[in-house]
């Protein structure tokens, strides 16, 4: 079993008004040393082993469903989990 | 300067219908080895050094704004960045 953590964020050229709104709110709360905020999505998947390499499968899932590759980029981290006996 | 990556997900006791919808969609696309999907939020902050310890500040920002601590839990990762000369 694998634990897969995927983060999806906008590409640099795409405006992120929600991230800016959060930055504004943090400034109002007094966190003046915050320089920028980017908002993205986070997915945590549990995936059983299969015939296919896990990274290949995760790439494909990101391209086909989890990210809009026209506007977004993704990163992922795959950890193998020990299953309980 | 610090790069702060925050992930916010629902507590275990809270239903996550969007995560389930994504899991259903992945199943329909043929990824039958996906066992569960949890959907969360992701924040990437650039924070300048200040008098206060960065971890203390990030904790406070999560508690006050980034997460709804009644329903959500958060994790963060802080990396110190080299500033360009």
Backbone of each chain as nested JSON, in Angstrom:
{
  "chains": [
    {"id": "A", "residues": [
      {"number": 1, "name": "UNK", "atoms": {"N": [0.851, -1.204, 0.0], "CA": [0.0, 0.0, 0.0], "C": [0.881, 1.245, 0.0]}},
      {"number": 2, "name": "UNK", "atoms": {"N": [0.451, 2.222, -0.767], "CA": [1.186, 3.471, -0.834], "C": [0.325, 4.627, -0.313]}},
      {"number": 3, "name": "UNK", "atoms": {"N": [0.986, 5.555, 0.337], "CA": [0.362, 6.823, 0.682], "C": [0.893, 7.856, -0.308]}},
      {"number": 4, "name": "UNK", "atoms": {"N": [-0.018, 8.49, -1.022], "CA": [0.382, 9.441, -2.059], "C": [-0.15, 10.824, -1.688]}},
      {"number": 5, "name": "UNK", "atoms": {"N": [0.744, 11.794, -1.595], "CA": [0.355, 13.166, -1.27], "C": [0.596, 14.039, -2.489]}},
      {"number": 6, "name": "UNK", "atoms": {"N": [-0.47, 14.639, -2.978], "CA": [-0.389, 15.445, -4.193], "C": [-0.754, 16.892, -3.868]}},
      {"number": 7, "name": "UNK", "atoms": {"N": [0.07, 17.84, -4.293], "CA": [-0.303, 19.252, -4.182], "C": [-0.427, 19.82, -5.583]}},
      {"number": 8, "name": "UNK", "atoms": {"N": [-1.481, 20.604, -5.775], "CA": [-1.762, 21.211, -7.077], "C": [-1.838, 22.717, -6.878]}},
      {"number": 9, "name": "UNK", "atoms": {"N": [-1.036, 23.464, -7.606], "CA": [-1.049, 24.93, -7.493], "C": [-1.142, 25.537, -8.892]}},
      {"number": 10, "name": "UNK", "atoms": {"N": [-1.54, 26.804, -8.946], "CA": [-1.596, 27.501, -10.227], "C": [-0.194, 27.686, -10.784]}},
      {"number": 11, "name": "UNK", "atoms": {"N": [-0.098, 27.69, -12.097], "CA": [1.151, 28.072, -12.744], "C": [1.444, 29.535, -12.435]}},
      {"number": 12, "name": "UNK", "atoms": {"N": [2.706, 29.907, -12.544], "CA": [3.112, 31.269, -12.161], "C": [2.384, 32.348, -12.952]}},
      {"number": 13, "name": "UNK", "atoms": {"N": [2.054, 32.065, -14.189], "CA": [1.438, 33.074, -15.05], "C": [-0.043, 33.281, -14.73]}},
      {"number": 14, "name": "UNK", "atoms": {"N": [-0.616, 32.443, -13.88], "CA": [-2.057, 32.511, -13.59], "C": [-2.28, 33.293, -12.297]}},
      {"number": 15, "name": "UNK", "atoms": {"N": [-3.198, 34.234, -12.325], "CA": [-3.528, 35.013, -11.132], "C": [-4.152, 34.119, -10.069]}},
      {"number": 16, "name": "UNK", "atoms": {"N": [-3.884, 34.425, -8.814], "CA": [-4.417, 33.635, -7.707], "C": [-5.089, 34.59, -6.709]}},
      {"number": 17, "name": "UNK", "atoms": {"N": [-6.297, 35.081, -7.047], "CA": [-6.936, 36.09, -6.19], "C": [-7.252, 35.577, -4.784]}},
      {"number": 18, "name": "UNK", "atoms": {"N": [-7.545, 34.28, -4.655], "CA": [-7.834, 33.765, -3.31], "C": [-6.584, 33.8, -2.434]}},
      {"number": 19, "name": "UNK", "atoms": {"N": [-5.454, 33.437, -3.031], "CA": [-4.197, 33.516, -2.289], "C": [-3.922, 34.947, -1.846]}},
      {"number": 20, "name": "UNK", "atoms": {"N": [-4.203, 35.899, -2.732], "CA": [-3.984, 37.306, -2.386], "C": [-4.924, 37.759, -1.274]}},
      {"number": 21, "name": "UNK", "atoms": {"N": [-6.162, 37.266, -1.323], "CA": [-7.124, 37.624, -0.276], "C": [-6.653, 37.101, 1.084]}},
      {"number": 22, "name": "UNK", "atoms": {"N": [-6.091, 35.904, 1.094], "CA": [-5.585, 35.337, 2.349], "C": [-4.38, 36.136, 2.837]}},
      {"number": 23, "name": "UNK", "atoms": {"N": [-3.527, 36.536, 1.911], "CA": [-2.389, 37.38, 2.274], "C": [-2.887, 38.688, 2.904]}},
      {"number": 24, "name": "UNK", "atoms": {"N": [-3.897, 39.313, 2.279], "CA": [-4.468, 40.548, 2.838], "C": [-4.979, 40.317, 4.259]}},
      {"number": 25, "name": "UNK", "atoms": {"N": [-5.687, 39.207, 4.447], "CA": [-6.242, 38.912, 5.775], "C": [-5.125, 38.723, 6.8]}},
      {"number": 26, "name": "UNK", "atoms": {"N": [-4.047, 38.051, 6.389], "CA": [-2.918, 37.852, 7.311], "C": [-2.269, 39.196, 7.661]}},
      {"number": 27, "name": "UNK", "atoms": {"N": [-2.18, 40.087, 6.682], "CA": [-1.621, 41.42, 6.955], "C": [-2.479, 42.144, 7.996]}},
      {"number": 28, "name": "UNK", "atoms": {"N": [-3.804, 42.052, 7.808], "CA": [-4.706, 42.731, 8.751], "C": [-4.589, 42.155, 10.156]}},
      {"number": 29, "name": "UNK", "atoms": {"N": [-4.252, 40.865, 10.225], "CA": [-4.07, 40.238, 11.538], "C": [-2.692, 40.574, 12.131]}},
      {"number": 30, "name": "UNK", "atoms": {"N": [-1.876, 41.311, 11.385], "CA": [-0.601, 41.757, 11.933], "C": [0.619, 40.96, 11.488]}},
      {"number": 31, "name": "UNK", "atoms": {"N": [0.441, 40.02, 10.56], "CA": [1.593, 39.224, 10.097], "C": [2.247, 39.943, 8.92]}},
      {"number": 32, "name": "UNK", "atoms": {"N": [2.918, 41.044, 9.225], "CA": [3.436, 41.9, 8.163], "C": [4.656, 41.309, 7.473]}},
      {"number": 33, "name": "UNK", "atoms": {"N": [5.223, 40.276, 8.054], "CA": [6.379, 39.645, 7.404], "C": [5.983, 38.561, 6.391]}},
      {"number": 34, "name": "UNK", "atoms": {"N": [4.68, 38.326, 6.213], "CA": [4.236, 37.41, 5.146], "C": [4.356, 38.148, 3.814]}},
      {"number": 35, "name": "UNK", "atoms": {"N": [5.108, 37.553, 2.876], "CA": [5.379, 38.219, 1.599], "C": [4.405, 37.794, 0.511]}},
      {"number": 36, "name": "UNK", "atoms": {"N": [4.008, 36.536, 0.518], "CA": [3.088, 36.064, -0.514], "C": [2.403, 34.792, -0.027]}},
      {"number": 37, "name": "UNK", "atoms": {"N": [1.21, 34.569, -0.545], "CA": [0.445, 33.356, -0.235], "C": [-0.076, 32.797, -1.552]}},
      {"number": 38, "name": "UNK", "atoms": {"N": [0.129, 31.515, -1.731], "CA": [-0.436, 30.826, -2.887], "C": [-1.378, 29.767, -2.346]}},
      {"number": 39, "name": "UNK", "atoms": {"N": [-2.553, 29.692, -2.943], "CA": [-3.524, 28.695, -2.496], "C": [-3.577, 27.57, -3.509]}},
      {"number": 40, "name": "UNK", "atoms": {"N": [-3.617, 26.358, -3.024], "CA": [-3.705, 25.217, -3.926], "C": [-4.578, 24.134, -3.344]}},
      {"number": 41, "name": "UNK", "atoms": {"N": [-4.597, 22.995, -4.027], "CA": [-5.374, 21.854, -3.551], "C": [-4.427, 20.771, -3.064]}},
      {"number": 42, "name": "UNK", "atoms": {"N": [-4.935, 19.965, -2.164], "CA": [-4.124, 18.886, -1.605], "C": [-4.95, 17.598, -1.663]}},
      {"number": 43, "name": "UNK", "atoms": {"N": [-4.352, 16.53, -2.139], "CA": [-5.008, 15.232, -2.192], "C": [-4.151, 14.217, -1.457]}},
      {"number": 44, "name": "UNK", "atoms": {"N": [-4.791, 13.413, -0.644], "CA": [-4.08, 12.317, 0.005], "C": [-4.757, 11.022, -0.416]}},
      {"number": 45, "name": "UNK", "atoms": {"N": [-4.025, 10.182, -1.115], "CA": [-4.602, 8.948, -1.65], "C": [-3.945, 7.744, -1.003]}},
      {"number": 46, "name": "UNK", "atoms": {"N": [-4.744, 6.727, -0.741], "CA": [-4.193, 5.432, -0.388], "C": [-4.387, 4.535, -1.597]}},
      {"number": 47, "name": "UNK", "atoms": {"N": [-3.28, 3.98, -2.07], "CA": [-3.304, 3.216, -3.31], "C": [-2.65, 1.858, -3.077]}},
      {"number": 48, "name": "UNK", "atoms": {"N": [-3.371, 0.799, -3.424], "CA": [-2.819, -0.547, -3.285], "C": [-1.814, -0.804, -4.405]}},
      {"number": 49, "name": "UNK", "atoms": {"N": [-0.895, -1.728, -4.176], "CA": [0.058, -2.083, -5.224], "C": [-0.671, -2.707, -6.405]}},
      {"number": 50, "name": "UNK", "atoms": {"N": [-0.165, -2.461, -7.59], "CA": [-0.745, -3.088, -8.772], "C": [0.397, -3.476, -9.698]}},
      {"number": 51, "name": "UNK", "atoms": {"N": [0.06, -3.951, -10.885], "CA": [1.083, -4.334, -11.861], "C": [1.867, -3.13, -12.36]}},
      {"number": 52, "name": "UNK", "atoms": {"N": [1.212, -1.972, -12.336], "CA": [1.835, -0.79, -12.916], "C": [2.694, -0.048, -11.897]}},
      {"number": 53, "name": "UNK", "atoms": {"N": [3.779, 0.58, -12.337], "CA": [4.585, 1.389, -11.411], "C": [3.722, 2.508, -10.839]}},
      {"number": 54, "name": "UNK", "atoms": {"N": [3.825, 2.711, -9.532], "CA": [2.952, 3.665, -8.853], "C": [3.151, 5.089, -9.379]}},
      {"number": 55, "name": "UNK", "atoms": {"N": [4.393, 5.499, -9.643], "CA": [4.644, 6.878, -10.075], "C": [3.992, 7.138, -11.425]}},
      {"number": 56, "name": "UNK", "atoms": {"N": [4.05, 6.147, -12.299], "CA": [3.422, 6.266, -13.62], "C": [1.917, 6.469, -13.46]}},
      {"number": 57, "name": "UNK", "atoms": {"N": [1.334, 5.688, -12.56], "CA": [-0.109, 5.782, -12.316], "C": [-0.491, 7.142, -11.727]}},
      {"number": 58, "name": "UNK", "atoms": {"N": [0.312, 7.62, -10.78], "CA": [0.002, 8.902, -10.129], "C": [0.11, 10.044, -11.139]}},
      {"number": 59, "name": "UNK", "atoms": {"N": [1.154, 10.032, -11.945], "CA": [1.292, 11.02, -13.016], "C": [0.06, 11.076, -13.891]}},
      {"number": 60, "name": "UNK", "atoms": {"N": [-0.4, 9.897, -14.265], "CA": [-1.553, 9.803, -15.159], "C": [-2.814, 10.331, -14.478]}},
      {"number": 61, "name": "UNK", "atoms": {"N": [-3.001, 9.987, -13.2], "CA": [-4.181, 10.461, -12.467], "C": [-4.165, 11.984, -12.355]}},
      {"number": 62, "name": "UNK", "atoms": {"N": [-2.972, 12.548, -12.127], "CA": [-2.859, 14.01, -12.05], "C": [-3.212, 14.636, -13.389]}},
      {"number": 63, "name": "UNK", "atoms": {"N": [-2.648, 14.096, -14.464], "CA": [-2.89, 14.666, -15.797], "C": [-4.349, 14.541, -16.207]}},
      {"number": 64, "name": "UNK", "atoms": {"N": [-4.973, 13.43, -15.853], "CA": [-6.329, 13.169, -16.347], "C": [-7.403, 13.771, -15.458]}},
      {"number": 65, "name": "UNK", "atoms": {"N": [-7.147, 13.878, -14.142], "CA": [-8.249, 14.262, -13.268], "C": [-7.891, 15.292, -12.197]}},
      {"number": 66, "name": "UNK", "atoms": {"N": [-6.783, 15.093, -11.498], "CA": [-6.553, 15.894, -10.29], "C": [-6.132, 17.326, -10.588]}},
      {"number": 67, "name": "UNK", "atoms": {"N": [-5.409, 17.521, -11.687], "CA": [-4.954, 18.873, -12.024], "C": [-5.476, 19.272, -13.399]}},
      {"number": 68, "name": "UNK", "atoms": {"N": [-5.68, 20.543, -13.58], "CA": [-5.958, 21.108, -14.899], "C": [-4.619, 21.585, -15.434]}},
      {"number": 69, "name": "UNK", "atoms": {"N": [-4.01, 20.767, -16.264], "CA": [-2.613, 21.016, -16.629], "C": [-2.428, 22.267, -17.486]}},
      {"number": 70, "name": "UNK", "atoms": {"N": [-3.533, 22.845, -17.971], "CA": [-3.412, 24.118, -18.689], "C": [-3.065, 25.254, -17.74]}},
      {"number": 71, "name": "UNK", "atoms": {"N": [-3.595, 25.159, -16.52], "CA": [-3.457, 26.262, -15.569], "C": [-2.655, 25.882, -14.342]}},
      {"number": 72, "name": "UNK", "atoms": {"N": [-2.524, 24.59, -14.094], "CA": [-1.988, 24.148, -12.804], "C": [-0.771, 23.246, -12.983]}},
      {"number": 73, "name": "UNK", "atoms": {"N": [0.058, 23.249, -11.957], "CA": [1.152, 22.278, -11.894], "C": [0.942, 21.41, -10.662]}},
      {"number": 74, "name": "UNK", "atoms": {"N": [1.539, 20.244, -10.649], "CA": [1.379, 19.369, -9.492], "C": [2.716, 18.795, -9.037]}},
      {"number": 75, "name": "UNK", "atoms": {"N": [2.758, 18.465, -7.76], "CA": [3.89, 17.753, -7.181], "C": [3.342, 16.611, -6.365]}},
      {"number": 76, "name": "UNK", "atoms": {"N": [4.069, 15.538, -6.289], "CA": [3.594, 14.457, -5.421], "C": [4.748, 13.77, -4.719]}},
      {"number": 77, "name": "UNK", "atoms": {"N": [4.348, 13.063, -3.686], "CA": [5.289, 12.378, -2.799], "C": [4.655, 11.014, -2.532]}},
      {"number": 78, "name": "UNK", "atoms": {"N": [5.399, 9.964, -2.763], "CA": [4.858, 8.61, -2.587], "C": [5.603, 7.922, -1.449]}},
      {"number": 79, "name": "UNK", "atoms": {"N": [4.868, 7.409, -0.482], "CA": [5.48, 6.698, 0.636], "C": [4.907, 5.296, 0.678]}},
      {"number": 80, "name": "UNK", "atoms": {"N": [5.767, 4.311, 0.824], "CA": [5.247, 2.948, 0.953], "C": [4.847, 2.732, 2.407]}},
      {"number": 81, "name": "UNK", "atoms": {"N": [3.661, 2.191, 2.618], "CA": [3.186, 1.968, 3.986], "C": [3.259, 0.487, 4.319]}},
      {"number": 82, "name": "UNK", "atoms": {"N": [3.6, 0.226, 5.559], "CA": [3.523, -1.147, 6.065], "C": [2.062, -1.435, 6.369]}},
      {"number": 83, "name": "UNK", "atoms": {"N": [1.581, -2.552, 5.928], "CA": [0.2, -2.906, 6.275], "C": [0.208, -3.639, 7.604]}},
      {"number": 84, "name": "UNK", "atoms": {"N": [-0.819, -3.373, 8.4], "CA": [-0.913, -4.036, 9.702], "C": [-1.19, -5.53, 9.516]}},
      {"number": 85, "name": "UNK", "atoms": {"N": [-0.567, -6.323, 10.34], "CA": [-0.734, -7.779, 10.232], "C": [-2.097, -8.188, 10.794]}}
    ]},
    {"id": "B", "residues": [
      {"number": 1, "name": "UNK", "atoms": {"N": [14.48, 34.496, 4.765], "CA": [13.162, 34.199, 4.186], "C": [12.853, 32.7, 4.345]}},
      {"number": 2, "name": "UNK", "atoms": {"N": [11.614, 32.442, 4.665], "CA": [11.191, 31.049, 4.804], "C": [10.123, 30.712, 3.767]}},
      {"number": 3, "name": "UNK", "atoms": {"N": [10.172, 29.468, 3.309], "CA": [9.096, 28.915, 2.501], "C": [8.291, 27.993, 3.419]}},
      {"number": 4, "name": "UNK", "atoms": {"N": [7.01, 28.272, 3.547], "CA": [6.164, 27.498, 4.465], "C": [5.077, 26.793, 3.662]}},
      {"number": 5, "name": "UNK", "atoms": {"N": [5.025, 25.48, 3.794], "CA": [4.009, 24.693, 3.083], "C": [3.038, 24.126, 4.104]}},
      {"number": 6, "name": "UNK", "atoms": {"N": [1.781, 24.499, 3.978], "CA": [0.766, 24.083, 4.955], "C": [-0.282, 23.226, 4.25]}},
      {"number": 7, "name": "UNK", "atoms": {"N": [-0.604, 22.071, 4.798], "CA": [-1.731, 21.287, 4.288], "C": [-2.791, 21.209, 5.376]}},
      {"number": 8, "name": "UNK", "atoms": {"N": [-4.035, 21.385, 4.945], "CA": [-5.167, 21.372, 5.87], "C": [-6.141, 20.305, 5.39]}},
      {"number": 9, "name": "UNK", "atoms": {"N": [-6.458, 19.365, 6.245], "CA": [-7.417, 18.307, 5.877], "C": [-8.47, 18.173, 6.966]}},
      {"number": 10, "name": "UNK", "atoms": {"N": [-9.578, 17.545, 6.605], "CA": [-10.631, 17.304, 7.585], "C": [-10.156, 16.332, 8.662]}},
      {"number": 11, "name": "UNK", "atoms": {"N": [-10.667, 16.519, 9.871], "CA": [-10.449, 15.514, 10.913], "C": [-11.12, 14.208, 10.501]}},
      {"number": 12, "name": "UNK", "atoms": {"N": [-10.649, 13.109, 11.075], "CA": [-11.137, 11.786, 10.664], "C": [-12.644, 11.631, 10.843]}},
      {"number": 13, "name": "UNK", "atoms": {"N": [-13.189, 12.286, 11.861], "CA": [-14.609, 12.114, 12.164], "C": [-15.505, 12.904, 11.206]}},
      {"number": 14, "name": "UNK", "atoms": {"N": [-14.914, 13.744, 10.36], "CA": [-15.702, 14.605, 9.471], "C": [-15.81, 13.971, 8.084]}},
      {"number": 15, "name": "UNK", "atoms": {"N": [-17.029, 13.91, 7.561], "CA": [-17.235, 13.363, 6.219], "C": [-16.557, 14.232, 5.162]}},
      {"number": 16, "name": "UNK", "atoms": {"N": [-16.039, 13.606, 4.118], "CA": [-15.355, 14.323, 3.054], "C": [-15.968, 13.909, 1.718]}},
      {"number": 17, "name": "UNK", "atoms": {"N": [-17.175, 14.427, 1.393], "CA": [-17.873, 13.983, 0.178], "C": [-17.12, 14.307, -1.109]}},
      {"number": 18, "name": "UNK", "atoms": {"N": [-16.365, 15.403, -1.125], "CA": [-15.617, 15.733, -2.341], "C": [-14.516, 14.712, -2.584]}},
      {"number": 19, "name": "UNK", "atoms": {"N": [-13.85, 14.332, -1.506], "CA": [-12.824, 13.295, -1.634], "C": [-13.419, 12.005, -2.165]}},
      {"number": 20, "name": "UNK", "atoms": {"N": [-14.627, 11.666, -1.664], "CA": [-15.291, 10.439, -2.134], "C": [-15.683, 10.544, -3.601]}},
      {"number": 21, "name": "UNK", "atoms": {"N": [-16.103, 11.741, -4.015], "CA": [-16.471, 11.944, -5.422], "C": [-15.25, 11.76, -6.324]}},
      {"number": 22, "name": "UNK", "atoms": {"N": [-14.097, 12.232, -5.86], "CA": [-12.872, 12.074, -6.659], "C": [-12.471, 10.604, -6.712]}},
      {"number": 23, "name": "UNK", "atoms": {"N": [-12.635, 9.914, -5.592], "CA": [-12.356, 8.483, -5.582], "C": [-13.266, 7.761, -6.582]}},
      {"number": 24, "name": "UNK", "atoms": {"N": [-14.558, 8.088, -6.585], "CA": [-15.49, 7.475, -7.544], "C": [-15.037, 7.728, -8.979]}},
      {"number": 25, "name": "UNK", "atoms": {"N": [-14.624, 8.973, -9.255], "CA": [-14.197, 9.314, -10.612], "C": [-12.95, 8.519, -11.005]}},
      {"number": 26, "name": "UNK", "atoms": {"N": [-12.026, 8.355, -10.057], "CA": [-10.81, 7.579, -10.347], "C": [-11.169, 6.112, -10.623]}},
      {"number": 27, "name": "UNK", "atoms": {"N": [-12.139, 5.596, -9.865], "CA": [-12.575, 4.215, -10.11], "C": [-13.135, 4.072, -11.522]}},
      {"number": 28, "name": "UNK", "atoms": {"N": [-13.952, 5.048, -11.916], "CA": [-14.55, 4.993, -13.264], "C": [-13.49, 5.081, -14.354]}},
      {"number": 29, "name": "UNK", "atoms": {"N": [-12.384, 5.772, -14.045], "CA": [-11.285, 5.858, -15.019], "C": [-10.417, 4.597, -15.004]}},
      {"number": 30, "name": "UNK", "atoms": {"N": [-10.747, 3.644, -14.114], "CA": [-10.039, 2.37, -14.132], "C": [-8.967, 2.208, -13.061]}},
      {"number": 31, "name": "UNK", "atoms": {"N": [-8.836, 3.169, -12.162], "CA": [-7.809, 3.063, -11.108], "C": [-8.406, 2.323, -9.916]}},
      {"number": 32, "name": "UNK", "atoms": {"N": [-8.607, 1.011, -10.099], "CA": [-9.325, 0.241, -9.083], "C": [-8.492, -0.02, -7.837]}},
      {"number": 33, "name": "UNK", "atoms": {"N": [-7.199, 0.258, -7.918], "CA": [-6.365, 0.05, -6.732], "C": [-6.313, 1.28, -5.813]}},
      {"number": 34, "name": "UNK", "atoms": {"N": [-7.025, 2.345, -6.182], "CA": [-7.141, 3.49, -5.266], "C": [-8.135, 3.122, -4.165]}},
      {"number": 35, "name": "UNK", "atoms": {"N": [-7.685, 3.237, -2.922], "CA": [-8.509, 2.798, -1.792], "C": [-9.284, 3.957, -1.16]}},
      {"number": 36, "name": "UNK", "atoms": {"N": [-8.668, 5.117, -1.109], "CA": [-9.351, 6.263, -0.51], "C": [-8.711, 7.543, -1.007]}},
      {"number": 37, "name": "UNK", "atoms": {"N": [-9.505, 8.595, -1.019], "CA": [-9.028, 9.92, -1.407], "C": [-9.53, 10.915, -0.371]}},
      {"number": 38, "name": "UNK", "atoms": {"N": [-8.624, 11.732, 0.102], "CA": [-8.992, 12.814, 1.001], "C": [-8.627, 14.102, 0.307]}},
      {"number": 39, "name": "UNK", "atoms": {"N": [-9.531, 15.059, 0.342], "CA": [-9.257, 16.342, -0.29], "C": [-8.977, 17.375, 0.779]}},
      {"number": 40, "name": "UNK", "atoms": {"N": [-7.983, 18.195, 0.549], "CA": [-7.663, 19.239, 1.513], "C": [-7.217, 20.502, 0.816]}},
      {"number": 41, "name": "UNK", "atoms": {"N": [-6.751, 21.453, 1.608], "CA": [-6.259, 22.71, 1.059], "C": [-4.749, 22.769, 1.235]}},
      {"number": 42, "name": "UNK", "atoms": {"N": [-4.12, 23.527, 0.391], "CA": [-2.677, 23.667, 0.434], "C": [-2.33, 25.152, 0.348]}},
      {"number": 43, "name": "UNK", "atoms": {"N": [-1.459, 25.596, 1.216], "CA": [-1.019, 26.981, 1.212], "C": [0.502, 27.005, 1.116]}},
      {"number": 44, "name": "UNK", "atoms": {"N": [1.006, 27.876, 0.278], "CA": [2.442, 28.062, 0.203], "C": [2.718, 29.522, 0.513]}},
      {"number": 45, "name": "UNK", "atoms": {"N": [3.423, 29.768, 1.597], "CA": [3.675, 31.136, 2.052], "C": [5.157, 31.455, 1.981]}},
      {"number": 46, "name": "UNK", "atoms": {"N": [5.472, 32.662, 1.59], "CA": [6.825, 33.174, 1.751], "C": [6.786, 34.167, 2.898]}},
      {"number": 47, "name": "UNK", "atoms": {"N": [7.617, 33.9, 3.885], "CA": [7.576, 34.687, 5.108], "C": [8.985, 35.193, 5.42]}},
      {"number": 48, "name": "UNK", "atoms": {"N": [9.098, 36.489, 5.615], "CA": [10.396, 37.068, 5.973], "C": [10.692, 36.781, 7.446]}},
      {"number": 49, "name": "UNK", "atoms": {"N": [11.957, 36.781, 7.797], "CA": [12.333, 36.595, 9.202], "C": [11.809, 37.746, 10.042]}},
      {"number": 50, "name": "UNK", "atoms": {"N": [11.427, 37.44, 11.267], "CA": [10.989, 38.506, 12.174], "C": [11.544, 38.181, 13.558]}},
      {"number": 51, "name": "UNK", "atoms": {"N": [11.152, 38.971, 14.545], "CA": [11.609, 38.738, 15.91], "C": [11.047, 37.442, 16.475]}},
      {"number": 52, "name": "UNK", "atoms": {"N": [9.872, 37.024, 15.964], "CA": [9.211, 35.854, 16.534], "C": [9.668, 34.571, 15.861]}},
      {"number": 53, "name": "UNK", "atoms": {"N": [9.733, 33.47, 16.62], "CA": [10.078, 32.183, 15.997], "C": [9.055, 31.849, 14.915]}},
      {"number": 54, "name": "UNK", "atoms": {"N": [9.542, 31.408, 13.777], "CA": [8.665, 31.182, 12.623], "C": [7.613, 30.113, 12.923]}},
      {"number": 55, "name": "UNK", "atoms": {"N": [7.979, 29.039, 13.616], "CA": [7.024, 27.95, 13.858], "C": [5.862, 28.44, 14.724]}},
      {"number": 56, "name": "UNK", "atoms": {"N": [6.199, 29.273, 15.707], "CA": [5.168, 29.846, 16.576], "C": [4.19, 30.682, 15.749]}},
      {"number": 57, "name": "UNK", "atoms": {"N": [4.739, 31.472, 14.847], "CA": [3.91, 32.316, 13.991], "C": [3.019, 31.49, 13.059]}},
      {"number": 58, "name": "UNK", "atoms": {"N": [3.6, 30.442, 12.485], "CA": [2.832, 29.611, 11.544], "C": [1.697, 28.9, 12.279]}},
      {"number": 59, "name": "UNK", "atoms": {"N": [1.996, 28.355, 13.442], "CA": [0.956, 27.746, 14.276], "C": [-0.203, 28.692, 14.504]}},
      {"number": 60, "name": "UNK", "atoms": {"N": [0.131, 29.911, 14.847], "CA": [-0.879, 30.91, 15.152], "C": [-1.703, 31.254, 13.914]}},
      {"number": 61, "name": "UNK", "atoms": {"N": [-1.039, 31.401, 12.768], "CA": [-1.756, 31.717, 11.52], "C": [-2.713, 30.584, 11.151]}},
      {"number": 62, "name": "UNK", "atoms": {"N": [-2.287, 29.336, 11.368], "CA": [-3.164, 28.188, 11.088], "C": [-4.375, 28.22, 12.012]}},
      {"number": 63, "name": "UNK", "atoms": {"N": [-4.133, 28.427, 13.29], "CA": [-5.225, 28.415, 14.273], "C": [-6.206, 29.556, 14.041]}},
      {"number": 64, "name": "UNK", "atoms": {"N": [-5.682, 30.712, 13.648], "CA": [-6.544, 31.898, 13.537], "C": [-7.207, 32.035, 12.175]}},
      {"number": 65, "name": "UNK", "atoms": {"N": [-6.558, 31.543, 11.112], "CA": [-7.106, 31.837, 9.787], "C": [-7.11, 30.663, 8.809]}},
      {"number": 66, "name": "UNK", "atoms": {"N": [-5.999, 29.944, 8.725], "CA": [-5.882, 29.003, 7.603], "C": [-6.715, 27.745, 7.789]}},
      {"number": 67, "name": "UNK", "atoms": {"N": [-6.889, 27.314, 9.034], "CA": [-7.666, 26.095, 9.281], "C": [-8.84, 26.405, 10.198]}},
      {"number": 68, "name": "UNK", "atoms": {"N": [-9.902, 25.654, 10.027], "CA": [-11.014, 25.68, 10.969], "C": [-10.755, 24.538, 11.946]}},
      {"number": 69, "name": "UNK", "atoms": {"N": [-10.188, 24.865, 13.091], "CA": [-9.676, 23.802, 13.978], "C": [-10.773, 22.936, 14.591]}},
      {"number": 70, "name": "UNK", "atoms": {"N": [-12.027, 23.353, 14.435], "CA": [-13.111, 22.487, 14.897], "C": [-13.265, 21.262, 14.001]}},
      {"number": 71, "name": "UNK", "atoms": {"N": [-13.003, 21.458, 12.716], "CA": [-13.245, 20.397, 11.733], "C": [-11.974, 19.914, 11.059]}},
      {"number": 72, "name": "UNK", "atoms": {"N": [-10.931, 20.715, 11.127], "CA": [-9.753, 20.439, 10.298], "C": [-8.478, 20.307, 11.139]}},
      {"number": 73, "name": "UNK", "atoms": {"N": [-7.541, 19.584, 10.594], "CA": [-6.197, 19.538, 11.177], "C": [-5.215, 20.084, 10.148]}},
      {"number": 74, "name": "UNK", "atoms": {"N": [-4.066, 20.51, 10.615], "CA": [-3.08, 21.045, 9.675], "C": [-1.692, 20.474, 9.962]}},
      {"number": 75, "name": "UNK", "atoms": {"N": [-0.903, 20.46, 8.909], "CA": [0.51, 20.106, 9.005], "C": [1.29, 21.155, 8.249]}},
      {"number": 76, "name": "UNK", "atoms": {"N": [2.503, 21.423, 8.692], "CA": [3.302, 22.367, 7.916], "C": [4.76, 21.959, 7.91]}},
      {"number": 77, "name": "UNK", "atoms": {"N": [5.445, 22.53, 6.951], "CA": [6.856, 22.25, 6.701], "C": [7.498, 23.606, 6.434]}},
      {"number": 78, "name": "UNK", "atoms": {"N": [8.552, 23.898, 7.154], "CA": [9.209, 25.202, 7.01], "C": [10.604, 24.991, 6.443]}},
      {"number": 79, "name": "UNK", "atoms": {"N": [10.915, 25.68, 5.371], "CA": [12.244, 25.591, 4.768], "C": [12.857, 26.979, 4.732]}},
      {"number": 80, "name": "UNK", "atoms": {"N": [14.109, 27.072, 5.15], "CA": [14.761, 28.374, 5.053], "C": [15.286, 28.542, 3.637]}},
      {"number": 81, "name": "UNK", "atoms": {"N": [15.018, 29.701, 3.033], "CA": [15.459, 29.932, 1.662], "C": [16.643, 30.875, 1.665]}},
      {"number": 82, "name": "UNK", "atoms": {"N": [17.564, 30.642, 0.749], "CA": [18.65, 31.596, 0.531], "C": [18.092, 32.751, -0.286]}},
      {"number": 83, "name": "UNK", "atoms": {"N": [18.378, 33.958, 0.102], "CA": [17.94, 35.089, -0.712], "C": [18.99, 35.371, -1.772]}},
      {"number": 84, "name": "UNK", "atoms": {"N": [18.496, 35.752, -2.936], "CA": [19.426, 36.065, -4.026], "C": [20.213, 37.331, -3.707]}},
      {"number": 85, "name": "UNK", "atoms": {"N": [21.484, 37.314, -4.055], "CA": [22.332, 38.481, -3.781], "C": [22.01, 39.608, -4.758]}}
    ]}
  ]
}
